């Protein structure tokens, strides 16, 4: 498949998804279940992306310095650290584990 064909199909698919979203009646969007799903879905997608990028390496699962860094960032979150401290903890622990390995 030509790369431009794939790009064109992606563009059309995104446009149609946006159009379908605009055509949903307002009454449906005001339901509590729909509002709750709209609030939680981005968090779930971000968590799935983080897990895939942290523990995936092509076709297999790996546990390396990224997993340790994610654990350090999660611990900083549990301790209610500011966002930059959480980010810094993850980066510094990941770099430290890579330097030691």
FIPADREN-839837 format. One line per 10 residues: number of its first residue (from 1); their letters; for each residue y, x, z of N, C-alpha, C, O. Coordinates in steps of 0.02 Angstrom, whole numbers, m for minus. Example, Ala and Ser with C-alpha at 12.3 -4.5 7.8 and 13.67 -1.06 7.14 Angstrom:
<rs>
1	AS	m284 660 390 m225 615 390 m165 660 390 m166 712 423; m112 642 354 m53 684 357 2 645 394 57 670 402
</rs>
This chain:
<rs>
1	XXXXXXXXXX	m59 42 0 0 0 0 62 45 0 67 93 38; 108 27 m42 170 64 m46 210 54 18 210 0 47; 244 106 40 282 103 102 338 52 97 355 18 147; 368 45 38 423 m3 31 398 m75 32 434 m120 53; 336 m86 11 306 m152 17 296 m170 90 310 m226 111; 272 m121 129 262 m133 200 329 m146 235 333 m190 278; 380 m109 216 446 m120 246 473 m189 227 500 m224 269; 465 m207 164 487 m273 142 452 m330 177 483 m379 197; 386 m324 186 348 m375 222 369 m379 295 372 m434 324; 384 m322 325 408 m322 394 475 m356 400 486 m394 447
11	XXXXXXXXXX	520 m343 353 586 m375 353 579 m450 347 612 m488 383; 537 m473 301 527 m545 291 496 m576 353 516 m630 375; 447 m542 382 415 m568 443 465 m573 501 464 m623 537; 507 m523 510 557 m526 564 607 m582 552 626 m617 599; 627 m591 489 675 m644 473 644 m713 487 677 m756 515; 581 m722 468 547 m786 480 537 m799 555 544 m856 577; 522 m747 593 514 m755 665 581 m776 696 583 m819 740; 635 m745 674 701 m764 699 719 m835 679 747 m872 719; 702 m855 618 716 m922 594 677 m974 633 704 m1026 651; 614 m960 647 574 m1007 687 603 m1014 757 605 m1069 785
21	XXXXXXXXXX	627 m959 786 658 m961 851 721 m1004 852 735 m1038 901; 759 m1002 798 820 m1042 794 806 m1116 783 847 m1159 799; 748 m1132 756 731 m1201 741 698 m1238 799 685 m1298 795; 684 m1202 854 652 m1234 912 703 m1281 945 760 m1260 957; 684 m1344 958 731 m1390 989 753 m1367 1059 716 m1333 1094; 814 m1385 1078 842 m1365 1142 801 m1392 1201 797 m1359 1253; 771 m1451 1193 731 m1480 1247 671 m1437 1265 651 m1434 1323; 642 m1405 1215 585 m1361 1228 607 m1299 1267 572 m1277 1313; 665 m1272 1250 689 m1212 1283 711 m1224 1355 717 m1176 1394; 723 m1286 1374 745 m1301 1441 688 m1313 1490 700 m1323 1549
31	XXXXXXXXXX	627 m1313 1466 569 m1323 1510 561 m1263 1556 572 m1206 1535; 543 m1275 1619 536 m1219 1666 484 m1167 1645 494 m1107 1655; 428 m1190 1617 376 m1143 1596 402 m1097 1542 389 m1036 1543; 438 m1124 1493 464 m1084 1438 516 m1034 1465 518 m977 1443; 558 m1056 1510 608 m1011 1539 576 m955 1579 598 m897 1576; 523 m971 1616 488 m920 1654 454 m870 1608 455 m809 1621; 422 m894 1556 390 m849 1508 441 m805 1473 428 m746 1462; 498 m833 1456 550 m794 1423 577 m739 1469 599 m687 1446; 577 m752 1534 600 m702 1581 548 m647 1594 566 m589 1604; 484 m665 1593 431 m618 1610 402 m581 1550 375 m526 1559
41	XXXXXXXXXX	407 m608 1491 376 m577 1432 404 m508 1417 365 m463 1402; 470 m497 1418 494 m429 1405 469 m377 1455 456 m320 1437; 462 m397 1518 436 m351 1569 364 m333 1554 344 m275 1559; 324 m382 1535 254 m370 1519 247 m325 1457 205 m281 1456; 288 m337 1407 285 m295 1347 307 m224 1361 277 m176 1336; 358 m216 1402 379 m148 1420 326 m112 1462 315 m52 1452; 293 m148 1507 239 m118 1546 181 m97 1502 152 m44 1512; 164 m138 1453 110 m121 1407 128 m61 1365 86 m17 1353; 190 m57 1341 212 0 1302 211 64 1345 190 117 1321; 233 59 1406 233 117 1451 161 140 1463 148 200 1461
51	XXXXXXXXXX	116 94 1476 46 113 1488 15 145 1426 m21 194 1432; 30 118 1368 2 146 1306 28 216 1293 m9 260 1273; 92 226 1304 122 291 1292 102 342 1345 100 402 1331; 87 319 1405 69 365 1459 m5 384 1456 m22 443 1465; m48 337 1446 m120 349 1451 m155 354 1384 m216 367 1382; m121 343 1329 m153 345 1264 m137 409 1227 m82 435 1230; m187 435 1192 m178 494 1151 m218 484 1087 m274 508 1081; m189 448 1041 m225 433 980 m276 378 992 m258 319 995; m339 397 998 m392 347 1005 m428 349 1073 m477 314 1082; m403 389 1119 m437 394 1183 m388 392 1240 m328 404 1232
61	XXXXXXXXXX	m414 376 1298 m372 376 1359 m372 446 1389 m423 480 1390; m314 466 1413 m308 532 1445 m269 525 1510 m226 482 1517; m287 567 1557 m249 573 1619 m222 644 1621 m259 692 1632; m156 650 1612 m125 716 1612 m61 713 1653 m54 671 1696; m15 757 1639 47 763 1677 89 700 1672 126 684 1718; 84 664 1617 123 602 1609 102 551 1661 145 515 1688; 38 546 1676 15 498 1727 41 517 1796 59 473 1835; 42 581 1811 68 603 1876 143 588 1881 167 566 1933; 179 600 1827 251 585 1825 265 511 1833 312 491 1866; 223 470 1801 231 398 1808 217 376 1880 251 332 1906
71	XXXXXXXXXX	169 407 1911 155 392 1981 214 411 2027 230 375 2073; 245 468 2013 303 489 2052 361 440 2042 396 423 2090; 371 418 1980 424 370 1967 409 303 2001 455 270 2027; 347 282 2000 328 220 2034 339 225 2109 362 178 2141; 324 282 2138 336 293 2209 411 290 2225 431 260 2275; 451 320 2182 524 317 2191 549 244 2187 595 225 2223; 518 205 2142 537 134 2137 519 96 2201 557 55 2225; 460 110 2227 438 77 2289 485 94 2346 498 52 2390; 511 155 2346 558 176 2398 629 153 2383 676 171 2419; 638 113 2331 702 84 2311 755 137 2295 813 130 2314
81	XXXXXXXXXX	734 188 2260 780 240 2238 822 215 2179 799 170 2143; 881 242 2169 922 223 2110 886 243 2046 842 286 2046; 907 212 1991 872 222 1927 871 295 1906 819 320 1884; 926 330 1912 928 400 1891 882 443 1934 854 492 1910; 875 426 1997 828 464 2040 756 450 2019 715 495 2018; 742 388 2002 674 371 1977 660 410 1914 606 439 1907; 707 409 1868 698 445 1805 690 520 1817 646 552 1788; 733 547 1859 729 618 1875 664 638 1908 635 690 1893; 640 596 1954 576 610 1987 519 613 1937 477 658 1939; 517 565 1891 465 565 1841 468 626 1796 417 656 1781
91	XXXXXXXXXX	528 644 1775 535 702 1730 518 766 1766 480 807 1739; 544 776 1827 532 838 1863 458 847 1882 431 902 1877; 426 794 1903 355 799 1921 312 812 1860 266 853 1862; 328 778 1805 291 791 1743 299 863 1720 251 896 1702; 361 888 1721 374 957 1701 339 1006 1748 312 1057 1726; 341 991 1813 308 1035 1861 232 1039 1851 203 1093 1854; 201 982 1839 129 982 1828 111 1018 1763 62 1055 1760; 152 1009 1712 139 1044 1649 148 1120 1658 111 1159 1628; 197 1140 1698 209 1211 1710 151 1242 1749 133 1300 1737; 122 1205 1795 67 1231 1835 0 1231 1797 m44 1270 1813
101	X	m6 1187 1748 m71 1182 1712 m78 1234 1658 m129 1235 1623
</rs>
